[in-house]
Amino acid sequence: MTKPAAPKRHLPTSPFKAPVTAPLKHFAVGDKVTHDMYGLGRVIGIEAGIAALVDFGSTQERILSPYAKMTKL
């Protein structure tokens, strides 16, 4: 059994730039969004940073954070 590798620390004295962390996406009720799999939709509910409930017309889906495949229009 192996343990997963620990994330590498960036030392302040390193000549290389620190890796940039992507900002978290925030959605609000009523936002128009697009999803890679489901298409266009509108946010109809938010679960405090855990998930967003989105109405895609023919279906309603609960999209989990970090919302990798969803973008705000």
URURSUL-V274256 format. One record per run of one state. SS is the DSSP state (alpha for helix, beta for strand, coil for the rest). FROM is the first residue (numbers start at 1). LEN is the number of residues. If there is no record, write none. Layout:
ss=SS from=FROM len=LEN
ss=SS from=FROM len=LEN
//
This chain:
ss=coil from=1 len=31
ss=beta from=32 len=4
ss=coil from=36 len=3
ss=beta from=39 len=9
ss=coil from=48 len=3
ss=beta from=51 len=5
ss=coil from=56 len=4
ss=beta from=60 len=5
ss=coil from=65 len=5
ss=beta from=70 len=3
ss=coil from=73 len=1
//
